[in-house]
Structures are given as structure tokens and as C-alpha cells.
Amino acid sequence: MSQDEDSQILYSHGHVLRELGHYERSVAKYDAILAHQPSDYKAWSCRGYALEGAGRYEDAILSFERAIAIQSRFAMAWQGKGIALAKLTRYEEALDSFNRALKLQPNDYRAWQNHGKALMGLCRYKESVASFDKVLELKSDSYKAWYNKAVALSCLHRYTEALAALNNALIIKTSCHYAWNYRGMVLAKLGQFEESLQSFEKSLKIKPNNANAWYGKACCYALQNNSDRAIEHLKQAISFSPYLCQLMAKTDPNFNKIRSDQRFQALVQAD
């Protein structure tokens, strides 16, 4: 068997392992290619994606940089570097990487999606909406772009537009539990409490142990000054995600109407 054939087999194994979530084993396959072909920039890039999947973001960045040093016009490596930088909340640097990727492949909807998310990380919501619109120009059925656009619009307090974007996301993917959650929160902001609760119920039918939906229902009842139901649902949320839900509830203005209730105070202070 030739070295090229060996490399092709290793590539195939590496890709399959990465798709299955066996990231460290995937890295080993790309390392085996690079032992014989150290200037294979595609292998360096694939190795970067496997490392990113394994949560080894610093190592992933180094791998993508090796790919870029060999072939500076390889958009996938620029995008991978941006993804790893964003995971480390280094959003300015991530944005620069995504811009480099988009100069090389301006019609890559995934790069625009990542570009928009990096802008959201920098609280540049208006610009991020434009990035998600670009995704939708290229791929109108991207439910993630509609969802991300809704989040950005909501951060701009443009709740009616956010709701329309979420409705589009849910037409495309009805089973997206987190879009139903966010829809519930937006409806609560608009004072449409009955419909808000229905959205959280839809989310719970898809994913019953979904802390965010229980938390959203608690917020909805708290906004209506219904302490009993708010506390009942907050207890459920805390049972699925104790630390995070307690932490959020301590300062969440949605609970201001019931904050003086001793049961609420005991719930958010409990160890």
C-alpha cells in the first residue's frame, strides 16, 4: 500500500472518529499523517478541529496556525482558529479570524454564523443581526441563524422582531427546545403570559429535564406576582441545575415582585 493510500485511510478514520465524538483518537490519526507529511496543511487543520472538539482550545489554535503558516489562503483553518478563540472568549481575535475566512470564502454561511456570534460576544448586536441576515441570504432554512438573530434582536429590546425570527426558526425546526424557551422569555417580555407558558410547555414536551424551561415558567409566574407557582417551578429548575438557577434567580429582575417572599429567599440561598 502506498503512503498516499495510507494517508487517505488515516484521514477517513480521523473524520469518522471526529464525527462520533472520539476526538482524542481522531487527533492520533492526524498525528500519524503529519509524522510522514508535516507540511499537510489540511491535516493540521483537521487536527485543530479535533482538538477544538476535545475542548483543548489553546492546542487547537496552535494547530490551525501551523496550517495557516503552510497555506495562508486556507479558509477552513482561519475559521477553525476563530471558533477556538471564541470558545476562549477572545472575541476580537476570533472576529479577525472570521473576517480572514470570509475574505477567502465570502459565501460560506457557517463563517457568517460564527462572525455574528463573535459580534454578540462583543455586545455588537446591531452588527450581529446583519451577519445573521447574511447567513439567511445564503441559507434561508438555517434555524440557528433565525434563533441567533432573535437573541441579538432581543438584546436590542426589539422583542416583536425577535418573536417573528423565533417563529421562523420553529417553522424550520419544531423540535428545537431552546428556541421554544427563548420564545417563552420574549413573550413574557411582551406581557403575553399565557402564550409564554405554552411555549415553555412545548419545550418541556421535547426535553422534560430542561432547567431553562422550568426557570422560564417560574419567571413568567413571578412577573404575574403568583408566588406559589413561581416558587414551585423554580424548585423544579433548581433540581435540574442547582448552582446556575440559584445564581441567576438571586439577581434576576423577573423575580422582583416575589423577592421578599421568605420561601423564595430560602430557595435561592440554599446550599
Secondary structure, 3 states (H helix, E strand, C coil): CCHHHHHHHHHHHHHHHHHCCCHHHHHHHHHHHHHHCCCCHHHHHHHHHHHHHCCCHHHHHHHHHHHHHHCCCCHHHHHHHHHHHHHCCCHHHHHHHHHHHHHHCCCCHHHHHHHHHHHHHCCCHHHHHHHHHHHHHHCCCCHHHHHHHHHHHHHCCCHHHHHHHHHHHHHHCCCCHHHHHHHHHHHHHCCCHHHHHHHHHHHHHHCCCCHHHHHHHHHHHHHCCCHHHHHHHHHHHHHHCHHHHHHHHHHCHHHHHHCCCHHHHHHHHCC
